[in-house]
């Protein structure tokens, strides 16, 4: 039977068919749907872990205990998981361990364009790269075979286009996988220096064997047509190359690390003009050149952004790239949703002339005009450590104009240790935790403070107030996220306190299913056109140079605009 599937859904199907018992992840676009789909299979235990490091550690434990395990994350999540990643490359596995990492060329929803292929090379872990949904499913099955045959974790590198594109998938039956027997072996699993030195030798031998055997893998295949042009490629650029130059000969690499040197040489010798087509850094190209193989043209493509059939054709055929004529349309920057509970803090921050170290989440959009509520965004959890660093650099008096802003899920992910650092090192920073009761940016996933697991089962609720107090923060204030007057008063008080403090602003994400509130309208007779309500950047509010209006079809009824209107011109629509 065949089904149309997203690449991420196909990964989940592959896990099911491979007999996976445990699946862990932290949500992050473009990888989120993988584990959401896996959770639909009752035979697989699936969880949202607090962060990617914990997800991989749980996965390593499951693998060593004898269960086939899959761990999923986006590319920047692999940075968080890098510590256990490099060492599990040394220990190897018991049952198969597949790590799915979704890169984001073009940065559709990411803060950088890093390339997971370099992680595999640095950690001595093989990498498979599918180009469509069928291969996504198949490569999961193949990944588990390689993992168990070579005693190694295996990375499957997805990219946004493969993760979020649909193609047909041939469905198979799930394997019955019994737990592999666990055998205590401290020389294999306890990485003290003496053991690690021995394991390093084992790893090098394993990689040499994998590099040799890569030449016999059927997922590395030569497709000959017109031999005047030969293209070495992998992943979704393979599809672009086939579309752009259907008569060209192609070496499609399913395993991108280690690379199959013998096949590459054979292919290079059989074509007249050799090119490498790949997105981001020239990982394959550099390897080919290091082998002493001459390319017809080098560094054809930018290391930034995604490729397309047009870009490939224009560069290889040395034609002028024909771009679609630009259409003059108004800019449409992303904005916080109508009713978003994060607007209040940003309005207050700007009004008080404060600066804020921000964090990763949909609330990062608060950096844009007219809110302009945060100054920085580096990585998950960075806001708290950065606020502390700013205070230590500027001194207490000058740092009173700075706060840290972080979401509830991000705080649990990697903000807790930063808050511990503030307390331990006698910091004075004020941190605002924006608690919207979900992981909003990636589509409303549960986390330890929501009271539900990934599968929707009831779970203990992490009490953020008690957690913060247990860390040592004595000054904790919980504020309604829409009560701008109180937010301003609390901010004024806490930034001038000679002690660290935490403000928890509570208000559920506007997209969560809640009781519908009546929308607001503007009483034009009372409106003075002061434009205060326009400064919260709500999509429901607009002005045409003559009057300000609220689109009741968009208004969420949150009341923030009414709270900031000192002329009482904003009124709730009567039933």
N, C-alpha and C positions, 0 to 999 in steps of 0.2 A: 504494500500500500504506500502511496506517495501523499505527502502533504506539503503545502506551502508554509515555510517557516522562516522567521527571523534567524539570523546567524546565532544570536544568543539563545534562542529557543532550541536550536539544533544542538548547541553545546549541552544544554540540559538533557535533551533526548539521548545524546551520546553517553552522558553520565548514567542515565537510567539503563541503557542497553549494556553498558560495561559492568553493571553490577555494583555501582558505587553504593556505599553504605552511609558515608558521612560527607556533607557538603557545608562549607563555611565561606563567609564573605563579609565584607563591609560594602554598602552600596556606593557606587560611584559611576557616573556616566562616562563611557558607554558600556559598562559591564553589568549594570544593576539587574537587568532582566534575567540574566543567567540563573541566579539563585532563586529569584521569584518563580521562574518556571520549574526549577528543580523541586521547590517546596510543594508543588502539586502532585509529586509522586510520593505516595504514602510510604513506600518501602525505603525511602531515603531520609535519614535524619538531616535536616537543614537548619542553619542558624545564621542570624545576623550577629556577628561578633562586634565588640566595642570598637575595634580598629583592625587594620589589615595584619599587623604584627601578631595580635592574638589569634586572628583567623588562621594564619599559617601555623602558628604553634599548636593550635587545636588539631589542625590537619596533620601535622607531623606526628603528634601523639596517636592519632587514629591510625595512620599508616603503620607506625611501629607496632601497634597492637594487632595489626593483621587485617584491617579493613581498607578496601579501595576507597580513596578519598580525593575530592576535588575542591580546590580553593580558588576563589575568583575575586578579582579586583581590577581597578583601572591602573594606568601606568604610574601615576604619582603615588598610588597606594603601595606600589612595590617598593618605593623608597622607605615607607614606614615598615615594611616587612623585610627589608634588606638584611637585618641582623640575623634572624633565623634562616633566611634564604641561603646565605653564603655558607653557613655551617651544615645545613642539611645536604648541601652539595657534597660535603665531606662524609657525613654519616651514611648517606644513601637511605634506602627505604626497606620496609618489609613488604607490605602490600603496596600496590601502585599509588603514586602520588602525582596528580596532575595539577599544575598551577596555571590558571587562565588569566592572562593579563591583556586588557584592552587598551591599546594606544589610541591617541586622538590627534592624528595629523590634521592640521588646520585649526586646532584648538577650538572646536565647537563648544566645548564645555569644560575647559581646563586652563590652568595657569601656565602651562608650558607644553612643548612638543618633544618630550624625551622619547628615546628609542629603546625599547625593551631588549632588542637584540644584543645590545652591549652588556646588559645585565647577565644574559646567558653566557656570554663570552667570559665575563669577569668571574662569574660564580661557577664556571665549568658545568653548566646545566644545558642539555640539548633543548632546542627550540623548534617547534613545528609552526607553520604559518598557513592556514587555510585561505582560500580565495572566494569561497561561497558557502552556503549553508550546508550542502551535502558534505563538503570536505570538513566543515566545522564538526559535524557529528562523527564522521569517519576518523578524523584526527584525534578525537578524544579516545576512541577505542584503540587506535594505534599508539597513542601516548601511553596508555596503561600497559600495553604490551612491551613497549620500549622501557618503561619505568621498571617493570619487574624483571625483564631480561638482563638489563644492564645495571640494576641496583642504583637507580638514580631518580630524583624528581625530574619531571618533564614540564617545560613551559610551553603553552600554546599561546602564540601571539595573535590576538585579534586586533582589528582596527575598526574605527567607527563605521566605515562603509560596510564591512562584512558583518559587524554586530547588528546593525540596524537596517540591513537590506534583506529582502525576502527572495528565496528561491526554493525549488522543489527538493524534497528530501525523501529518500526511500527508507521506510521504517523497518526496523528489525525487531526481533524478540529479545527481551532482557536476558542476560547471562545469569546463571545461578552461581554466585560467588561465595564460597565458604570463607570464613575467617582463616587467614594464614596463621599457623602456629607461631607464637612468640617465643624466641629463644634469647635468654639473657646473654648479652655480649658487650661488656663494657669497652672492649677495644674498638668496637664499631660505633657505639652510641654515646659514649662519654668522651667528649672532646677536650680532655686535658692535653697539655702540650705533647706529652710522650705519645699518646694515642693519635693525636691530630697529625703529627709528623708522619706516622705510618700511613694514615688514611690519605694524606696528600699524595703519596706515591700511588696508592690505589686509584685515586681520582684521575691522575695523569694517565695511568694505564687504561682506565675506562674510556677516557676521552679519545685516546689513540685508537682504541678498538671501534668506538662509535664513528670516528672520522673515516676509518677504513670501510666499515660496514655501510656507511651512508651512500657509498657508490652502488650498493645493491638494493637500496630502498626503492620500491616502485612509486613512491610519492615524489621522487626526483626523476623527472622523465624528459626526454628529448622529443620534440614534435617538429619533424622536418617538413618543409615546404620549399619555397624559393630560398636557396642557400646563399643568395647574394647578401641577405640581411639576417643576422643571427642575434637574438635577444635573450639575455639571461635575466630572469625576473622571478617574483614570488608574490603571494598574497593577491590583493585586489589589483595591483598594477598589471598582473598577468591578464586579467579580463580587459583592462584598458588597452593593453598592447595588442591583444587579439582583435579588438574592435578597430583600433587605429591602423594596424598593418596585418590584415588577415592572411597575406601571402608569406609573411616572414616566418623563418624557423625560430622556434622558441625552446629554451631550456627552462622548464618550470621547476622551481625548487620548493618542495614541500617541507624539507628540513633546512632551515636557514642557519643553524649552528648545531654541530660542526658542518661545514660545507663539504660536498663531495668532490674532492680535487680531480679524481680520475675522470668523472663525467664532465666536469667543466673543461678539462683539457681536450677531451674527445670532441666535445661540441665545438670548442673554439677552432679546432683543426678542420672542421667540416663546413665552416661558413666563411664567406669572404670578408664581410664587415661585421665586427662584433660590438654590441652595445650592452650596457647594463641599465635596466629600468627598475628603479626602486624609489620609494618615498623616504623623505627625511635624509639622514646622513648616508654617505656612500659605503655602507657596511659591506655589501657584497662586492661592490666595485673595488674597494681597497684590497680585499682579499684576492680578487682576480689579478689585480696589478702586482700584488706581492708575489704571486706565483710566476711572474715574468711574462704574463700573457698580455699582448698588446690589444688595446681597444681602438676601434676606428676613431671614436671621439670620446674624450673623458669629461667628467663633471658636466653632463648635459643638462641636468635638472637642478633646480633650486633645492636647498636642504630645508626649505620652509614650505609648509602647506601640502595640499594634496595634489596628485597628478590627475590627468584626465586623458581621454583618447585624443583630444585636440592638441594638448600640450605634447604628448608623445609623438604624434604625427609631425607636428611642426618642427620639433627639435631633431628628430631622426632624418626626416626628409629635407631638412634645412629650408623650410618654407616659413613665410611670415605667419605668425599665429593670428588667425582670424577670430576676433572676439565679437560677441554679440553687441550690437549697438546699445549704448547706455540709455536707459530710460530715466527721464527726469521725474523722479517720484520723491515725495517728502521723506526725510529720514525717520526711522522708526526704532529708536533705541529701546532696549528691554527695560521694563519698569516693574516695580513691585505690584502685586495684584491688588485690585480694589479690596479694601478691608484688611489688608496685611497688617498684622500687629506690630511690625517693625518700624512703621513710619513715625510713631510718637517719639521714640528715643532719638531718631535722626533729626526730627524737627527741633527737639530741645537742645541737642548738641550744637546745631548750627546757630540757634538763637542765642545760646550762651557763649558762643565763640570758642568752643572746645575743639580739640583734636582727638581723633580716636584711632588706635591701632585695631584694624579689622581682621576678619577671618574668612574662612571658606564656607559658603552657603548661599542660599538665594538672597540673604540679607546683604551680601556684598554689593548688590545693586544700589544700596544706599549711598555708594560713593558718587553716583552720577548726579548731575544737576536736575532739579534745583535743590535736592536734599543735601548732597555733598557732606554726608555724615561720617564717612571714614576716610582716613588718610593712607592706610596701608593694607595690603592683602598679600601674604607670602605663602602660607601653607596651613594645613589643618592644625589648630591649636596655637599658632604663632602669636596671636593677639596678646595673650597674657604674658608670655615671656618678653615680648617686645615692649609692652607697657612698663614692665619692671626694668628692662634695660634703658628705656628712655628716662625713667626716674633716676636711675643711678648715674646716667650721663649728665642730665641737666641739673640735678639737685632737687630737693623737695619743693622749693618755692616755684621754680620755673616749670616743674613737671605737673603742677596742679591743673594745667590746661589740657592734660592728656588723660584719657581713660582707655580701657580695653573693651572691645565688644566681641562677643562670641555666642553662637547658638547652642542650644541644649545638647543636640547630638554631637556637635563638634567638641563641646566641653568634655563630654564623656569619652570621645575618641582620643583626644590628646591634650586637653586643656587642664586636666586635674594636676598633673605634675608641675605645670607652670605655676599654678596657684600655691602648691606646696613650696615651690621655690621662693615666692614672694614672702610667705610667712617665715620660712626658715632663715632667709637673708634679710629680714627686717625691712621689707619693702612697704610702701605706703600707697600703692596703686589702688584705683577704683576700677572694678571689673563689672561690666554689665552682661548678664547672661540672658539672651533672648529666648525664652522658653515658649515655643509654639507647639509643643507636645507631639512633635514628629520629626522625621528627617525630611525636610520639605523640598530641598533642591532636587533630589533624585526621585521624587514621586511618592512621598508619604510612607516610608518604611518605618517599622517599629524600632525602638531602641530600649535600653534598660530602664528608662524613666517613663515609658508609655504604658506599661502594664500588660503588654502582649508580646508573644514571641513572633517569629517570622511566619509560623503556621497559624497565627491567630489565637493561640492558646493563652489563657490567663497566666501572668507571670508576676513575681514580686516587683513592686515599683521602687525604683531608686529615688530616694527623697533628696533632691538637690540641696535643700536648705540644711538638712542634717549633715549631708556630706560636706558641704562648705564649712559648717561649724566644726565638724570633726577634724578638718584640715588645720583649723586654728583661726579662722576668720570670725571675729567676735561681732562684727558689724554687718549684719545681713538684713536687707530690706526687700520685701516682696511687693511689687507695684503692678497695678493694672496697666497693661501696655497701652491702653487708650486714654489713660488719665494724664494728659500732658501737664496740667498744673502740678500734680504731685510729682511727676517725673522731674520737672524742672527743680522743684523744691528739694527733692532727695539728692539730685546731682549737685546742686549748690552746696548742700551740707556735706556730702561724702567726699567731694574733691578737696575740701578744706580740712578734712579730718586727718590728724597725724597718726593714722593707723590704716592698715589695709581694709578695704570694704568690698562687698559684693551686692549688686542690685540685681534681683531676678525679676524680669518683666514678663508677666504671664498673659498670654492671649493665644488661643488656638489658631493654627493656620486657617486662613479664610477659605481654603479649598477643602477642608475637612467637612464631612457631613454633619451639620449642626442645624438647629432650628432657624428657619429663615426669618430675618428681621425686616421690618418695614424700611424702605429706603428713605433718604433725606431729599429735601428740595430747598431751594433758596427763595426766601421771601424778598422779592425785588424791591418792595417798598422800604425794607429795612436795610438792605445791602448798601454799603458805602463804597463798594468797589475797592476795598483796601488790598485785595489780592492775597491776604494771609492764607486763605484756604487753598489757593493755587500752589502754594509753596510746599505742599505735602506730596505733590506729584501723583495724585490719585487719577487713574484713567477715567473715572466717572465724572471728574470735574473739568469743565472747559470754559474758556472765555473768548469772546470774539471782538474785543475792543470796546464793546458797549455794555455787556453784562456777563456775569458769571452764572453758569447753569450746571445742574447735576443731572446726568443721564440716569434715570431711575432703573433702567434695564441693566446697568452695570453696577450701580451702588449696592454695596453689601450691607449697609445699615450699621456700620461699625460705630459711627458717631464721632470719629476723630475730628472731622471738619467742624462739627458743631461745638466740640470742646475748645477749639482754638478761636472761634468767632466771638469776639468781645461785644459784637453788636446784636447777638442773638438772631441773626438773619437766616441761620440754617435750622430748618425745622423738619421733624420727622413727618413723613407723609401719613395722613390719617387713613384708617381702614375705609 
